[in-house]
Amino acid sequence: MMYRLIISEKPSVSASIAYCIGATEKVSHGDNFYWRGNGYIVTNAIGHLLGIGMPADYGYEKWELATLPLIPKNFRLFPLKGYGDQIKMLGELINRDDVSEVINACDAGREGECIFRYIYNYFGCTKPVKRLWISSLTDESIKHGMENLIEGYEKNSLYEAGFTRARADWILGMSLSRLYSILNDDNHKVGRVKTPVLNIIAERDNSIAAFVKKPYFKVILGNGAECENTFNTAERAEEICGKCDGKTVTVTAANAENKTENRPLLHSLTSLQREANDVYGMTAADTLKAAQSLYEKKLITYPRTDSNFLSDDMKTIVESIVKCLSGYDEKRVNVLLENGLNIDKRVIDNSKVSDHHAIIPTNIIGKMPEMMLSENEKNVAELVINRFLCALDKPYGYTETKYEFSVEGEVFKLTVKRAEEWGWKWYRKVTDSDDEDVQPNITYSENETFLAENITVKPCETQPPKHFTESSLLAVMENIDRLISDKDLKGYVKERGLGTPATRANIIEELIAAGYVQRKKKQLVSTEYGRAFAASLPENVKSAELTAHWEQSLSDIENGIGSAADLLAEIEKTVNSIITIERGRENRVRVTRKQSLGNCPRCGQPVVENSKGFSCSAGREKCGFFIWGQDKRIGRKYTAAEISELLASSRVTLKNCTSSKGNKYSAVFELDDTGKYVNLNLVEFIGGKKNGK
């Protein structure tokens, strides 16, 4: 009997697929297992099992400027640690003589394509490939997808974009991370997207730090109307207040206008992450994790999407999903169905759906109360459901009346909103930044008069820009064209952004892990270390414009209209240029978190501790002063305090030493620098021999 081998991305997805296609026999393979039956074998990766390796895998072991840039002639695939058994099982299954075809059932996106192709290519497989391309894990979606498999080669450009991104990020990230680690004698991290994002945060924080608040004063009538002029001094504001107090107010204008605020769009991953951060304070990474789990539990559709719209073929299932949500809010669903679903171009638009449609609930979402969900999963599911129902509801309708009042020659203005049709907004998720729609119940007619009473002076001050939250930073990353002044480039990168929806959360986490950024409640604030590092970098290392251009090139490759070779050549040229510039820079200010243990006896620069010992921060090429951290003669490592004492006085007393024979001793050692090698010579034992005799 011949089998078709299905490889998914995760065990839970394999179980769902196996159930739907009748592969119900669970077959053990050591500590692992796979599913078999009905002519299929179903197995899975565990996310990425293989990668393109580290510099040492290509022979780049020495951390020296002379070895840069790091550009392997041919990238190879290497197993990631901890997945040996799973990789071995996949190799045996994919090479079985009774497996005639392989079906790629990894997530329908760039990363899913790479996960499968890495496995397929690593084992040198040449068997025919089909692609299961679905955005939902419901039984209906899986069965429909299996009945309409596409040829594997149809997603070649998607894989090419993913593999190109991996190689581009490796060349730039590995080369420049090593460059700046060597130059700064610290462990720095540089990335094609990561570093521009750090610079965006750092520039905002620098603007906040440099901002000087300026006081000003408002004069406000008792009904809330504000004087159209503001005043630089309290005295001047009090003068206007006194002039108007008790005088006649004339309504000089009362202009009412009926307005609507349309429903919000369906959720993309970025908009979901932003709302989860605004409403619940969830991080982008936690939101993605919860959404992925809900997808695997078949409660929502595929989450790694940049689209806010559904495709034309989904129109018929929208109403069925709404009906399935009656258990979520029966009254709301019934009213929505009675009024008629608002399915228009804000919901269905084929032209705005690329690989994946917007995130929506599935038709089994009604089973959610029966499932054991984490708090984050419940929060994310609720946001997806609420946004789905809001998008199908009526627009919010209101009357906006703008009043102008005249008092003793001073003009006051007041805007009053009154809700006429709450529509979707009745169910909006209120955040701290929302403007409340509750307005004073005030109505005036033009030329009406009344006395000015309870006039107040309100002290105010100009406000600096706000620190980024994950929500506001994600918005900038998604719409990077708004920060670009070059009109041609602005149009080129419009709606492309920095990174992809699936990678932005990880970028933020990497900046935090590197010590460049920290969380302060909801805020993302650059550290002093992060700001100093960003300031030390040349513009093309931290350029949002250049990175956004590269993102567009990756998109073109994905769409089959771009060249991987051209993009890699451009990145290699950029990396070479940066290395050349940095090698020639003088009077560099080193950015390091390492504390100086003292001055280098050779050149006077600070000596700092690193993973192998203690070295001059001027670097190996300019100075080369270095003391190994481990010394066999003393049977232990030197401490930072001991090296500090040695640098201060050229001598140090070492206690708790152990000889080669296992004897304990204490002794005085002296610094001996030959100009090439640095040694610690034993001068005398404490209470014993002297001069090493």
Helices and strands as residue ranges (DSSP letters): E 3-8, H 11-21, E 25-29, E 32-37, E 40-44, E 50-51, G 55-58, G 65-67, E 78-79, H 84-94, E 99-105, H 110-122, E 129-131, H 139-147, E 150-151, G 152-155, H 156-184, H 194-210, E 215-220, E 226-227, H 234-244, E 248-261, H 269-280, H 284-296, G 312-314, H 315-324, G 325-327, H 330-339, G 350-352, G 365-370, H 375-391, E 396-407, E 410-421, G 423-427, E 449-451, E 456-461, E 468-469, H 470-478, G 480-483, H 487-493, H 504-513, E 517-520, E 523-526, H 528-536, H 544-558, H 564-584, E 607-609, E 613-616, E 626-628, E 630-631, E 636-637, H 640-649, E 651-658, E 664-673, E 678-685
